Amino acid sequence: MSARNIQYAIAAVFFILGGWCLIAPQSVIDLTIRPDYRPDDAIAPLLIGCFGAQACIAGLFAAFSIFTRATFLAYGIGVLPFFGFNIYFYFVEPVFNELILLDAAGNAIFVVLCFLGYRELSQAPR
């Protein structure tokens, strides 16, 4: 897979999960947050929608930028703390239910894709 196609795959994860947050924020709340933690105020869907909009912007950057080996490396390392977020809010303070594993899976996909992109550009002639 070419580095460009890897970028498109990274962008797709942002567009799919971020788009869900943007288009149907209440369903994200209803399906991923445990009832005891579910907010009932009107601002919550707005905040989830804003989060989704930011993710879609990140997807645009991923799709239309020119990634270098350093970009793939930095991005892959930058995603790692999000696993801590998933672990903490699923296992330690169980705010999220099992569907948060979609986010963890998306993060795992990002790390694998970043590794593949880095490797692809390492092998490419300069």
LUMNU-777736 format. One record per residue (C-alpha): residue in three letters; y negated, z, x negated. Coordinates in nm, 2 decimals. Layout:
BEGIN
<node aa="ALA" north="Y" up="Z" east="X"/>
...
//
This chain:
BEGIN
<node aa="MET" north="0.00" up="0.00" east="0.00"/>
<node aa="SER" north="-0.34" up="-0.09" east="-0.14"/>
<node aa="ALA" north="-0.61" up="0.17" east="-0.20"/>
<node aa="ARG" north="-0.82" up="0.01" east="0.08"/>
<node aa="ASN" north="-0.53" up="0.04" east="0.33"/>
<node aa="ILE" north="-0.49" up="0.40" east="0.22"/>
<node aa="GLN" north="-0.85" up="0.46" east="0.30"/>
<node aa="TYR" north="-0.80" up="0.31" east="0.64"/>
<node aa="ALA" north="-0.51" up="0.54" east="0.71"/>
<node aa="ILE" north="-0.73" up="0.84" east="0.61"/>
<node aa="ALA" north="-1.00" up="0.71" east="0.85"/>
<node aa="ALA" north="-0.74" up="0.67" east="1.12"/>
<node aa="VAL" north="-0.65" up="1.04" east="1.11"/>
<node aa="PHE" north="-1.01" up="1.13" east="1.14"/>
<node aa="PHE" north="-1.07" up="0.89" east="1.43"/>
<node aa="ILE" north="-0.76" up="1.00" east="1.62"/>
<node aa="LEU" north="-0.80" up="1.38" east="1.59"/>
<node aa="GLY" north="-1.18" up="1.37" east="1.58"/>
<node aa="GLY" north="-1.19" up="1.12" east="1.87"/>
<node aa="TRP" north="-0.98" up="1.35" east="2.08"/>
<node aa="CYS" north="-1.22" up="1.64" east="2.01"/>
<node aa="LEU" north="-1.52" up="1.41" east="2.09"/>
<node aa="ILE" north="-1.38" up="1.24" east="2.41"/>
<node aa="ALA" north="-1.19" up="1.53" east="2.56"/>
<node aa="PRO" north="-1.31" up="1.86" east="2.41"/>
<node aa="GLN" north="-1.20" up="2.07" east="2.70"/>
<node aa="SER" north="-0.84" up="1.94" east="2.67"/>
<node aa="VAL" north="-0.85" up="2.04" east="2.30"/>
<node aa="ILE" north="-0.95" up="2.39" east="2.40"/>
<node aa="ASP" north="-0.69" up="2.41" east="2.68"/>
<node aa="LEU" north="-0.41" up="2.27" east="2.47"/>
<node aa="THR" north="-0.46" up="2.43" east="2.13"/>
<node aa="ILE" north="-0.63" up="2.78" east="2.18"/>
<node aa="ARG" north="-0.42" up="3.06" east="2.31"/>
<node aa="PRO" north="-0.54" up="3.20" east="2.65"/>
<node aa="ASP" north="-0.65" up="3.53" east="2.50"/>
<node aa="TYR" north="-0.90" up="3.35" east="2.27"/>
<node aa="ARG" north="-1.00" up="3.07" east="2.50"/>
<node aa="PRO" north="-1.38" up="3.06" east="2.56"/>
<node aa="ASP" north="-1.51" up="3.02" east="2.91"/>
<node aa="ASP" north="-1.87" up="2.94" east="2.84"/>
<node aa="ALA" north="-2.02" up="2.59" east="2.86"/>
<node aa="ILE" north="-2.11" up="2.57" east="2.49"/>
<node aa="ALA" north="-1.75" up="2.56" east="2.37"/>
<node aa="PRO" north="-1.67" up="2.20" east="2.47"/>
<node aa="LEU" north="-2.00" up="2.10" east="2.33"/>
<node aa="LEU" north="-1.92" up="2.26" east="1.99"/>
<node aa="ILE" north="-1.57" up="2.10" east="1.99"/>
<node aa="GLY" north="-1.73" up="1.76" east="2.08"/>
<node aa="CYS" north="-1.98" up="1.80" east="1.79"/>
<node aa="PHE" north="-1.69" up="1.88" east="1.56"/>
<node aa="GLY" north="-1.52" up="1.56" east="1.67"/>
<node aa="ALA" north="-1.83" up="1.36" east="1.62"/>
<node aa="GLN" north="-1.85" up="1.49" east="1.26"/>
<node aa="ALA" north="-1.49" up="1.40" east="1.21"/>
<node aa="CYS" north="-1.55" up="1.05" east="1.33"/>
<node aa="ILE" north="-1.85" up="1.01" east="1.09"/>
<node aa="ALA" north="-1.61" up="1.13" east="0.81"/>
<node aa="GLY" north="-1.37" up="0.85" east="0.93"/>
<node aa="LEU" north="-1.65" up="0.60" east="0.90"/>
<node aa="PHE" north="-1.72" up="0.71" east="0.54"/>
<node aa="ALA" north="-1.35" up="0.69" east="0.46"/>
<node aa="ALA" north="-1.32" up="0.35" east="0.61"/>
<node aa="PHE" north="-1.63" up="0.19" east="0.46"/>
<node aa="SER" north="-1.68" up="0.35" east="0.12"/>
<node aa="ILE" north="-1.53" up="0.24" east="-0.20"/>
<node aa="PHE" north="-1.29" up="0.50" east="-0.32"/>
<node aa="THR" north="-1.22" up="0.56" east="-0.69"/>
<node aa="ARG" north="-0.95" up="0.77" east="-0.84"/>
<node aa="ALA" north="-1.20" up="1.06" east="-0.86"/>
<node aa="THR" north="-1.27" up="1.02" east="-0.49"/>
<node aa="PHE" north="-0.91" up="1.04" east="-0.39"/>
<node aa="LEU" north="-0.86" up="1.34" east="-0.63"/>
<node aa="ALA" north="-1.17" up="1.52" east="-0.50"/>
<node aa="TYR" north="-1.08" up="1.45" east="-0.14"/>
<node aa="GLY" north="-0.72" up="1.57" east="-0.18"/>
<node aa="ILE" north="-0.83" up="1.89" east="-0.35"/>
<node aa="GLY" north="-1.11" up="1.94" east="-0.09"/>
<node aa="VAL" north="-0.86" up="1.93" east="0.20"/>
<node aa="LEU" north="-0.64" up="2.21" east="0.05"/>
<node aa="PRO" north="-0.86" up="2.51" east="0.19"/>
<node aa="PHE" north="-0.80" up="2.38" east="0.54"/>
<node aa="PHE" north="-0.43" up="2.48" east="0.51"/>
<node aa="GLY" north="-0.56" up="2.83" east="0.46"/>
<node aa="PHE" north="-0.76" up="2.80" east="0.79"/>
<node aa="ASN" north="-0.44" up="2.68" east="0.97"/>
<node aa="ILE" north="-0.23" up="2.95" east="0.82"/>
<node aa="TYR" north="-0.48" up="3.23" east="0.89"/>
<node aa="PHE" north="-0.55" up="3.13" east="1.25"/>
<node aa="TYR" north="-0.19" up="3.06" east="1.34"/>
<node aa="PHE" north="0.00" up="3.33" east="1.16"/>
<node aa="VAL" north="-0.25" up="3.61" east="1.08"/>
<node aa="GLU" north="-0.50" up="3.60" east="1.36"/>
<node aa="PRO" north="-0.31" up="3.38" east="1.62"/>
<node aa="VAL" north="-0.60" up="3.20" east="1.78"/>
<node aa="PHE" north="-0.42" up="2.87" east="1.79"/>
<node aa="ASN" north="-0.08" up="2.78" east="1.94"/>
<node aa="GLU" north="0.17" up="2.54" east="1.79"/>
<node aa="LEU" north="-0.05" up="2.24" east="1.85"/>
<node aa="ILE" north="-0.27" up="2.35" east="1.56"/>
<node aa="LEU" north="0.02" up="2.21" east="1.36"/>
<node aa="LEU" north="-0.12" up="1.87" east="1.44"/>
<node aa="ASP" north="-0.42" up="1.96" east="1.23"/>
<node aa="ALA" north="-0.20" up="2.09" east="0.95"/>
<node aa="ALA" north="0.00" up="1.77" east="0.97"/>
<node aa="GLY" north="-0.32" up="1.57" east="0.95"/>
<node aa="ASN" north="-0.42" up="1.76" east="0.65"/>
<node aa="ALA" north="-0.08" up="1.71" east="0.49"/>
<node aa="ILE" north="-0.11" up="1.33" east="0.56"/>
<node aa="PHE" north="-0.46" up="1.34" east="0.39"/>
<node aa="VAL" north="-0.31" up="1.51" east="0.08"/>
<node aa="VAL" north="-0.02" up="1.26" east="0.06"/>
<node aa="LEU" north="-0.26" up="0.96" east="0.11"/>
<node aa="CYS" north="-0.50" up="1.09" east="-0.15"/>
<node aa="PHE" north="-0.21" up="1.12" east="-0.40"/>
<node aa="LEU" north="-0.10" up="0.77" east="-0.32"/>
<node aa="GLY" north="-0.45" up="0.63" east="-0.35"/>
<node aa="TYR" north="-0.50" up="0.81" east="-0.68"/>
<node aa="ARG" north="-0.17" up="0.67" east="-0.81"/>
<node aa="GLU" north="-0.24" up="0.32" east="-0.68"/>
<node aa="LEU" north="-0.58" up="0.31" east="-0.86"/>
<node aa="SER" north="-0.43" up="0.46" east="-1.18"/>
<node aa="GLN" north="-0.18" up="0.17" east="-1.19"/>
<node aa="ALA" north="-0.44" up="-0.10" east="-1.11"/>
<node aa="PRO" north="-0.58" up="-0.30" east="-1.40"/>
<node aa="ARG" north="-0.94" up="-0.22" east="-1.49"/>
//
